């Protein structure tokens, strides 16, 4: 439970910092398409900070392995989805963009597990 609160805080900080860096440090260095890609990475990272917080809060009421696993999938999604988009937008190496869907799949698994735990245990 505490680990997901800490991970949410770290990723929240990083999302704000990377968002500001993208807006101010990369605006004249990247194409509009790549800036949009960077913003998408920031947006999905911040959305899933909320998922990590919700997971941690749910774990205060529900003892379910599926919640913990969901939290780890949310974190994996942040790292793979957002991380690959950060790398792709700054390097233009298409291989990074090709692994982005794996991160999206991690997000989907996390949400399914989260929903399962909520429906089953509440």
Steps between C-alpha positions, in 0.01 A plus 500: 500500500768750601715407203225609258460831683873558466498395135206735437689789661816430300311463173288807570814704553657357185187563291490866603875543450498325162193694392672828583819385330304410188318832495804718566811299420393313191265743325760625253684170471226255403245498223137564589426129450775399742391763754150352482649157556688631804176652634318168454770330708458760776121473490494122530761508774292746701174307444666193639636687800129521587471125441790436739334723762166325455671162531668602822176636645309188399764286669413672830155340481553189289754226543528363149806385313338631182531858629871466560550340160291779343729759658807332356337487157420871525865570581620276216262685268642835606855383444437324168228721347614843613867410507497373143317813382750726679782315328329494161416871504858599580686248282254430216599132525188311391591192703401692812158577353456134413518392867253766618198268455651258752473777757143569392421131548650523851264789575203294377597201714540730801152645450342156457665374819405816687138470386493130587617571856247779547207294369599186688584650837273800543 
